[in-house]
C-alpha cells in the first residue's frame, strides 16, 4: 500500500509531537472536459466539491497553453474519506 509523506517547516520552538498533520495538499488534474468548461469559475466549482481549494493553475485559464486539462491544488482532510463518484 502506498502512503503519502508530508513535510512541514519546523522552527525549533515547539516539539514535533505538537505539530498537526491532519491535512495534506495535492495537485489535482481534471481531464476530459469540453473546451467551454475550461475556465477559472469551473475550476473553483470542481475544487469546492473535492475540498478546500488552495491554488488554481491559471496558466491554462489565462494564457491558453494548449493543455486539455485543468489543474488545481486542494487541501484534503486526512480524517475524511475521498469524494466518491467524481
C-alpha positions in Angstrom: 0.0 0.0 0.0 1.3 3.4 -0.9 1.3 6.2 1.7 1.9 9.9 1.3 4.9 11.6 3.0 4.2 15.1 4.4 6.8 17.6 5.3 6.3 20.7 7.4 8.7 23.5 8.4 9.8 23.3 12.0 11.0 26.5 13.7 12.6 24.6 16.5 10.3 26.1 19.1 7.5 23.5 19.6 8.1 19.8 20.0 7.4 17.8 16.9 4.7 15.9 18.7 2.7 19.1 18.9 2.7 19.6 15.2 -0.5 19.0 13.4 -0.7 16.5 10.5 -4.4 16.4 9.9 -4.5 17.6 6.3 -2.4 17.3 3.1 -2.2 19.3 -0.1 -2.3 17.7 -3.6 -2.2 19.0 -7.1 -5.2 17.6 -9.0 -5.6 17.3 -12.8 -9.2 17.4 -14.2 -9.3 15.7 -17.6 -12.0 15.1 -20.3 -13.8 18.5 -20.0 -15.3 20.2 -23.0 -13.4 23.3 -24.1 -16.3 25.5 -23.0 -15.8 24.2 -19.4 -12.1 25.1 -19.2 -12.5 28.3 -17.1 -11.4 29.5 -13.7 -15.0 29.5 -12.5 -15.4 25.8 -13.3 -12.1 25.0 -11.6 -13.4 26.7 -8.4 -16.7 24.7 -8.6 -14.9 21.4 -9.1 -12.3 22.2 -6.4 -15.0 23.1 -3.9 -16.6 19.7 -4.5 -13.4 17.9 -3.7 -12.4 20.0 -0.7 -10.7 23.3 0.1 -9.1 25.0 -2.9 -5.6 26.2 -2.1 -4.3 27.3 -5.5 -5.5 27.3 -9.2 -3.1 26.9 -12.1 -4.1 30.0 -14.1 -1.8 29.2 -16.9 -4.4 27.4 -19.0 -7.2 29.7 -18.0 -5.4 33.0 -18.8 -2.8 32.0 -21.4 -4.4 29.0 -23.2 -1.3 26.8 -23.0 -2.9 24.1 -25.2 -3.3 21.7 -22.3 -6.6 19.8 -22.3 -7.0 19.6 -18.5 -7.4 21.9 -15.5 -5.0 21.8 -12.6 -5.7 22.9 -9.0 -4.2 22.3 -5.6 -6.6 21.1 -2.9 -6.2 20.5 0.8 -7.6 17.2 1.9 -8.7 16.4 5.5 -6.9 13.1 6.4 -9.7 12.2 8.7 -12.3 12.1 6.0 -12.7 9.7 3.0 -12.1 10.9 -0.5 -15.0 12.0 -2.5 -16.7 9.2 -4.5 -18.3 9.3 -7.9 -16.5 12.3 -9.2 
